[in-house]
Amino acid sequence: MQDDREPSSQDIVRRLLYRDALMLVIDKPAGLAVHPDVKNGGTLVDQLDALRFGLPRRPELAHRLDRETSGCLVLGRHRKALARLGRLFAAGKVRKTYWAVVVGGPGGDAGEIALPLARRDPRGWHMKVDPAGQPALTRWRVLGRGAGLTWLALEPLTGRTHQLRVHCAAMGWPICGDRIYGPDPAPGLRLQLHARTVTVPLYPNREAIQVEAPVPADMWESLGRCGWADESGRP
């Protein structure tokens, strides 16, 4: 079950995964919106002043994660850093790998999903597969199976809204806990989707920076049913 308690500034600082002169990466908790939405309440933007670390202005988001998605979130520390990160994201040079637990699962071990996406309603955020929509491509790989579930590594090669959620649902294996695109989840089960790693080629002539976010406790049970064990050996 996810923790709906609004995180404090100290909580956000403790979730810092990476820091240098240009970029921060934090481990965003599930249930925290990055921007104000229809549910209102506190957002990550409200906490960003705690991440200035001596700079005159707060960092800003280089991309976004859904409210219910946890894991790696990249921030630029100043205007030039944001511009550089923006170019890397726009050019598809930033690699993101998500872990998901889905209901059922694919028959094979790896593949791609190429289904164009469009908004269900021009004024809303919910998406649908639409031949007239924007191209969307997701790469997937099976990491484990068990108890009618499959643990997937998902790599979005495009950055459409709700892309991973809609693609998995359209293939017949929706992400567990998805209240929009999947079956009614068990009470208290949040979306089982976690931004596990992000790889950013931020500096020319240096190796890309790869950051990994720890698996949140509210995904241990479903991942354990698919064969995952954490660093302590806990199933």
N, C-alpha and C positions, 0 to 999 in steps of 0.2 A: 504494500500500500504506500502511496506517495505521501510525503510530508507537505501539507498545505500551509505550514507556518511560513510567514513571509520572512525571508532571510535578512539578516542585518548586514550593515556594511562590513563588520568583522567577519561574518560568514563568507562574504564574497571575496575578501582578501585571502582567507584560508583556502579558497578554491582556485587560487592562482596556480597554473601549471607551468607557465613559461613567461619570461620577461626579458626584453632587451631594450635598446634605445628606440626601436621603432614599433615593436609589436608586443602585445600581451595575448596569452591564451588562457582562458578560464574554463573550469568545469561547471557549466550551467546546470543547476538542479532542475529536475522535472517539476512542472507546475508553476514555474516563473516565466511570465511573458517578457520578451525583450523590449516590446513597445506597448503602450496602452492598447487594450482591445475591448471587446464588448463585455468582458467579465469585470473590467475595471480592476481596482486593487493596485498593489505595488508592482513595479516592474524593475527589470534590471537597470534601465536607464536611471532610475532614482538612486542607484547605489554606485554609479560610476565615479563620483568624486573621490571615493575611498581608494581608487586605483590610479590616482595622479602620480604618486611616488615622487613628489617634488616638482613636477611640471606645472606650469601656470594654468593649463586647461585639462579637463578630464579626457580620457580616451573615448573613442567612439566606435560603434560596431562596424566591422568590415563586411559582415554578412549577418544572417539571422538563423535562428532555430525556432521551431514551433514551441509553443508553451509547454506541451507535454513531452518534448524530446529533451533528453539530458546530454551532457558531454561537451566536447571541444567547441569553444566559441572564440573567434579571433577578433581582436580589437586593435585599432591603430592608435598610437599614442599622440599623434599630432597631425596637422593637415597634410604635410608631405607624405607621411607614412600611410595615411588613409588613401591618398591618391595612388601610391605604389601598390598597395594591397588591392585596391579597386581594379587596377589594370590586370593584376595577376588573376583575380577571380573572373573578370570579364573574359580573359583569354583562355580560361579553363586550365590554368597551370597549377592551381591549388587542388590537391587531391584530398578527398574526404572519404573515409570509410566508416560506415555505420554498422553496428550489430543490431540485429532484429530477431525476434522470435515470432514465427508465423504459425497460423493454424494450417495443418496439413503440410504442404510443401511441394517443391518441384520434383519431377521424376529423375532428373539428372543431377550432376554435381556442380555444374557451373554453366553460365550463359548470360545472355543480354535480353533486356526488354526494351523495345523501341516502339513506343505508343505515344502519339501526340496528345497534348493535354490542353484543355481550355476551361475557363470558369463556368460553373453551372449557372451562375447569375452574375451579370456584369458588375453588380454592386457588392458581391460577396467574395469570400475566400475559398469556398469549397470548389473542388475541381472535378473534372470528368475526362474520360478518354473521348477524343473528338478528332476525326480525320482532318478537320479544318483547323485544328489547334496548333500550338507551337511544338516543334520537334522536342522529344524528351527521350533520353537514353540512360538506362541503368544497367550496370554490370553486377551480377550476383554470383556468390559462391557458397556452397553448403559447408558449414563448419561442424555440424552435429545434428542428430535426430533422436527423437524419443517421445513416447507417450502421445503420439499424434501431433507433435510439434516439430518444427525445424528451426535450427539456429543458422542464420544467414549473415554473411558479410555483404553489404550493399555499397556500391560505389556509384553515386550519381555523376554521370558525365555531362549532364546539363543541370541547371539549377532552377527548375520549375517549382512553384508552390505545391507542397504536399506530394511531390513527385514520387518518393519511395512508397508512401502510403497508398496512393492511387494505383501505381504500377503493381504492387504486390496483390492488392485486392482484385485488380483486373485479371490477374493470372490465376485467380482462384485460391490464393493462399494469403489472406489478409493478415496484417500484423496484429498480434494479440493486444487486446485492450483498446483497439481503435474504435471509438464511439461514433465516428463519422462514416468510415468506409468499411467497417467490419461488422460481424455479428455482435449482439449485446454482450459486453464483457462481464466477467464475474465481478461482484461488488468489490470496490476498492482496487481493482486491477488497473494500473495506468498503462498507457501506450508503451509497449515493450520495444522501444527504439532508442538507441544510444549512439551518439557521435563518438566513436571509439578513438579514431586517430585523424589528425590533420597534418598534411605535409605541404610546407610553404617554401618555394624557392625564392626567398626574400632577398638574398645578397648574391650579386654576380660573382662567379668564380669561387663560390663556397658550396658545400653540400646543402641540400634543402633541409630545412628545420622540420623535424617530425615530432609531434607531441601526442601523447596518449592519455586519455582520461580513464580513471579507474571505473570498474563496473559498479553501478549503484546497487545498494542492498535490495531495492525493490525489483531487481531483475535476477537476483541470484537463484530463486526457486525455479523460474521458467528455464533459465539457461542450464541449471543443474539437471533438469529433466532431459536435456539434449546432450548431456555429457560434459559440460563445462565444469571446471573446478578452479577456484581462485588460487592466489599465490600461497595461501596457507593449506591448500588441499581440501578446503571445504567444498562438498559437492553442491 
